Amino acid sequence: MAHIVITSGPTRQYLDPVRYLTNSSSGKMGACLATSALRLGHQVTVISGPVQVDYPSAATVIDVISTQEMLEATQSAFATADGLIGAAAPCDYMPIEIASQKLSKTGQGLQLSLRETPDIVATLGALKRIDQWVVGFALETEDVRFRAIVKMAKKRCDMIVSNSAEAMNSPDNAVEIIKRDGEVVEQVAGPKQLVADRILHQIQKHLLDSNP
C-alpha cells in the first residue's frame, strides 16, 4: 500500500475581502482519482481548494484557499508520502497588493499588478526523494502534447497527464498519459471516474509495481 497525496480543485487569490482570482476547476477529477486510489488499497490524502464535490470518506481531506496554502499543506503531507498526483488547478497569479477594504467603482476602471504564485508540482518535483514520484497534469489550449512533455521535464515529473481546457468543470475528460521518456502509454476518454481508473492503473504499473 502506498500513501498518495492528491491536489484537487482551484485556489483563490483575493484582490480585496470579497473579490478574488480563480478558475473553473471543480475538483471532480481529484475526487475520482482519490476513489480510484482507495479502490487499489492505497492511503489517500487530498489537498483541496474550495469545491462543491464530495471526496471519499476514507480519504484524509485538507482544505485550503490560496496557492501558498496549498503548497504548504502539500509539502507537509508529501514529506511522509510515496507519491503526489498534482490534479489541482492552482491560480497562477496573485495581486501584488491586496486591498484591506472592498474596492469601490470609480468610473476610471481598475488596473491590477500581478505576480506569479509558487508552482506546487515543480516545487515538489525538485524536492522529491529517490523513493518518491510525482505525476503532474498539463491543461493546455494548443500544442497539448508538446507542452505537456516540456512541463514534465521542467517540473521533474515521473509521468504527466495531458488534457485540454474542456475538462474543467465537466463530467468527462480526454487525456494522454505520458511517461518520463516521452512515451504515450495510454489515451483514454470518457467519464472522469473511468479516466481516473486508467491513470491509477498506469501509476500502479509504471511507478509502484516497478519500484517495490
N, C-alpha and C positions, 0 to 999 in steps of 0.2 A: 504494500500500500504506500502510495506517495502522498505527500502534503502539497496540494496545488493551490496557489494564490491566483485569483481571477479578478482583474479590474473590470468594472462594468459601469455603463451609463455615462452621462455627461458630467461636467463640472460647471460651476458658475463663478464668474469673476465680476464682483459688484462694482458699479460705477458710483452709486450712492446707496442709501439704505434700502431702496426699493427696486432699483434697476440693475440689470446685470447682463453680461455677455454669456452666451451659451450656444448649444446646438440641439438638434432634434433627436439625438441618441435616446433610445427608450429603455435600454438595459435588457431587452428581450434576449439578445444574443448571449449576454453574460449569464442570464438565468438558465438558458438552455445548456450552456457549457457546464455550469455547476451541476445541473441534473445529470448530464452525461458522465461527468467525472465521478459523481457519487454512485451511479449505477455500476461503475467499474470497481467500486470499493475503495476509492481514494478519499482522503480527508480534504475538505474544501474550505478555504477562507475567501470570501468575496469582499472586495473593497468597492463600495458603490457610491456613486454620486446620486443626486436627487432623482428618483424614478418612481413610477406607479406600479411596477411589476412586483410580483411576489417571488422571492427566492426560495429554494427548497429549505424546509425546516431543519434538515440535517446539516446544512452549511452554516458556518460562522459568518455573520454579516457585519461589516464595519461601515457605518455611514459617514460620508464626508461631503463637503460642499465645494471647496476650491481645489484647484490643481495642486497647490502646495500641500494641502491636507491629504489629498490622495497619494502624493509622492511619499509623504512621511509615514502614512499608515501602511503603504505597500512595502516600503523599506523595512519597517519593523516586522511585518508578517513574513516577508521573504527571507529574513535572516535565519529562520528555522524551517524553511520550506525546501522542497525539492525543485519546484518549478513555478514559473509565472506565465499566465496567459493574459496578455495585455489587450483585452477586448473593449476597454473603455474608450470614449472619445473625449479626452480632456480638452478644455478650452485652451487654445494655443496662445492667446494673448490676454493681457490684463492691463488695466489703466495704470499709468504711472502715478496718478494721483486719484484717490477715492474721496469723493465729497462726503463730508460728515452729515450734511442735510440734503434733503431731496432737491435735485436740480430743477429750477423753475424755467418755464419758457420765457425767452426774452425777445423773440422776434428776430434774433440775429443768428439763429442756428446754434449748433454745438460742434466744436472740434475736440476730438479725442486724441490724446497721445498715448500710444500703447507700447508695451514691451512684451517680449516672448515669455511664456511661462516655462518652467522646467519640463524637459522631456522625460516622462516617467520610464518608459521602456528603455530608452538609451541609457539612462542613469543606472537602472538595474542590470542592463546588459554589460555595462562596464564594470560593475561591482560583483557580478556573479562568480561563485567559486567553481572549480573544475567539476565538482559533482552536482552543479545546478544547471538548469536550462531555462531559456526564455523563448516564448512564442509571441510574436507580435502580430498585429493586424494592420493592414495598409488599406485605407479607404481613399481612392483617387477618382478623379473625373476624366483623366486622359492618360494614355501610356501606362495603363494599370499594372501590367505585369512587370515592365521595365522599372517603374518607380518602386514597386514592391521589393524587387530584388536589391535595388540601391538602398532602400530603407533597411532591409535585413542586414546588409553589410555594415552600414553606418551605425546601427543600433546594436550590433553584435548579437543578433538573434540566432537561434538554432533552427528556427522554422518561422515562416511568415504566412499569414492567411490574407490573400488579396481579394478585396471586394470593391464594389462601386458604391456611389452615394445613394443609389436606390434602396440600399439595405436599411438605411436609417429609418427607424420608426415603422418598419414593415414587418409583417409576419413571416416573410420569406427572405432568402438570401441566395446568392450565387457566388461561389468562391473558387479560387485556386489555392491549393495547399502546396507550398514550395519549401523544399529543404535548403539547408545552408549552401549546398553545392550548386543551387540553381535548378535542380530537377523538380518539375511539377509532378508530385506524387499522386494528386487526385484533383479532379474537378467535380464539383457537386452543386446542384441547385435544388431548391425546394423549401419546405417549411424549416424554420430555423432550428427546430429540435433535430430534424434529420441531418442538417448541416453540422450541428454541434456534435452529434454522434460520430460522424465521419472524421471530424477534426480530432476528437479524442482517440479514435481508432488509430489515426496516423501518429499522434503523440505517443500512444502506448507502444506502437510498433517501432518507431524510429528513435524515441528519446527515453523510454522507460525500459522496455524489454531488451533493447540493445545495450543498455547501461545498467546492469543489475547492481 
